[in-house]
Structure formats: C-alpha cells, structure tokens
Amino acid sequence: MKFLKGLLIFLLIVFVGYCIFMFFLPKSYTLERKITIEASPAKVYNVVLDLKSWKNWSYWDNIDSTNVVTYSGPEGQVGASYAWKGDPAIVGEGSFTVTELKENERIDFDLAFMGQDPAKGYFTFEPIGEGETEVTYAFVAEFGFFDRISKFILPAVLGEPYEKSLAELKEYVENMPDKPTAADYEVEIVTVEAMPYYSVTDEVAMSDMDSEFMAQRYGEISAYLGEDMQNATAPPFSIYPLWDEENQKAIIEVGMAVQSEKPGNERVKKGETYAGEAMKVNFYGPYEGLGAAHEAIYAYAQANNIEMGGYPYEVYVTDPSTESDQSKWLTEVYYPVKSEEAEM
C-alpha cells in the first residue's frame, strides 16, 4: 500500500513538474532554414510562387510515388493552393494555400494536415549582394498547453527536409535560363493560308490550362476523326478568343488541321483557319515562357500602328513526346492583321 501511495505521489510530482515546464515554454515556435542563391529576389520569388514548380525542388514532392497533387485558386496570387494525397506513412494528406504576398520579398502560407493542427509558414527573399538572394523557409506552429514540448521535436522532424528543399531550390534556380523578354524576339509579317480544321472550345480557369487539359481536347478530336487523323496537314494549335488576366480565365479553342469529309458534331466543330496577313514570332522554349512572345507582338503592333484583325493563336510545331529538351520546343505565335479579308 505504501508503495502504491509512493508511486502516486511520484507521478503527481512528475505531472506537476511537467506542467510547470510546459508553462514556461512558448505557445508557438518558428523553425527557419536559410540559403544563399545566386539569383535576383524576383527570380527566386517567382519560382516559389509557381506552385507547379515545386515538383522540381520540394523535398516532399519527390519522396512518395503515390502522391497526387491538385491545384486550385488564382495562379500566382493570394488564394493559390495545392492539395496533396499520398501514402499516410510518408506525406499523408493536406493542403498549402498562399495567404499574403509582398512582391519579390515575402510569401506567407497556411498549411493544413489531415488529422493534425493547422500551421503557417513563410518564405522571405532578401538581396544580400549583386545577383544574390538570401532565402528563408519557415514553419510556424501554435501549440496547445501539453503539446509545447513539440518545440524540441520539430527541428529533428522538419529541419533536414527544409534544408534539402532549399538546396534543391538553389540548384534549380541557378540552372534556370533567364526568362525571355519581349525584346528577345523578332516579329515578322507573314501571309497564312486557310486550312480546314476541327476543334473543341472551352472556357477554363487559367490554373487548369496544363498539358493534361490540352491532351484531353486533342484526344477528343482524334477520337472523332479516327483514321482520318492520318490526313493531318499541320501541327496542332490553339486559338484564344478570350484571355482575361484580371479574372484568371480564358476561352481556348484547341484545333487540329485535318483533311476529312466528316461534318463535325455538337462538341467537335469543323471550320477553316484564318487566311491573310499575320504578325508572327518563333518561340523556342517551354510553354511557360510564351508570354514574352505575345508581349513582343503587342509592342510591335503598337510601335507600327497595326490593328489586330482576329484572335491570336499558337502552333505547337515540336512534339514534346519526341523531344525532351524544352529549349528546342518551337511554338509559332500568330496575331492576324486587320484587313478587309481578315476573318477568324
């Protein structure tokens, strides 16, 4: 009996001691890891803000082959988000959402983990010399009273993954080619001929316009045309009747130039491409850089008082499935020039 009483007293003392210890520990804890990257703050900031680029450098995006990531919200803005779902023993399930931005300086985010308390974090981008940026990657946790001891566990759990992510980010950014600008491209005036084509048209959030989206639409056209696909007369292309940056949405007509007697249907339409003069830029590189080619044409049109005569379109000359080097991907960008004959 004395033993049991002594044990209870001992446990009570331990519990009281633990509570006193917890009382003096902070209610929150911030884990930070830093690295110096040879690039401008703007360049690193834009890479981190591009959530689809995380697969190229984030530790957690590359340790679970079963992990499935989905993107939502306005790309590159507050509210941009991705959710993941993978092996519960590796990455589990959760989401990351951008909550606040200070351009080229800081990105704040919320983290939600299935079955765990939510957390926050941030990246900061501080110029420390000519062409160098100190990047800070931080995790901020709020603790319940009895969870404050986690302060001593988090560095062991998160410290190394954060360091590895920053090291991969450094390598990725420092090996990236400089983003092209409008000044890098020569605009020419060409004459294009009309071709019969088949297309499908959708209104879509810009965040959903990825390779899978395009492949599905080209697949619809191919399925409809069947064997007639062997009569393709040009590479696939897309026309942009609407590009709304403010609301982050677009109307995109995905098309393929094919000789066929099939009339089209409710989903797959048949038509003829634009014929006449057009401003053209040859763009080499990944599709993410195409904005510079469009800007070059806008600048050229403004400088030469040229009025647009139809919807812009892109022709994807290089097949990514046969050429892995993105720097060799050729995309032709066209803007019809207004004239009496120009119709789209």
Secondary structure, DSSP 8 states (H G I E B T S, - for coil): -HHHHHHHHHHHHHHHHHHHHHHHS-SEEEEEEEEEESS-HHHHHHHHH-GGGGGGT-GGGGS-TT-EEEEESSTTSTT-EEEEE--TTTT-EEEEEEEEEETTTEEEEEEEETTS--EEEEEEEEEEETTEEEEEEEEEEE--GGGGGGGGTHHHHHHHHHHHHHHHHHHHHHTS-----GGG---EEEEE---EEEEEEEEEEGGG-SHHHHHHHHHHHHHHHGGGGGGB-S--EEEEEEEETTTTEEEEEEEEEB-------SSSEEEE---EEEEEEEEES-GGGTHHHHHHHHHHHHHTT--B-S--EEEE-S-TTT---GGG-EEEEEEEB--SS---
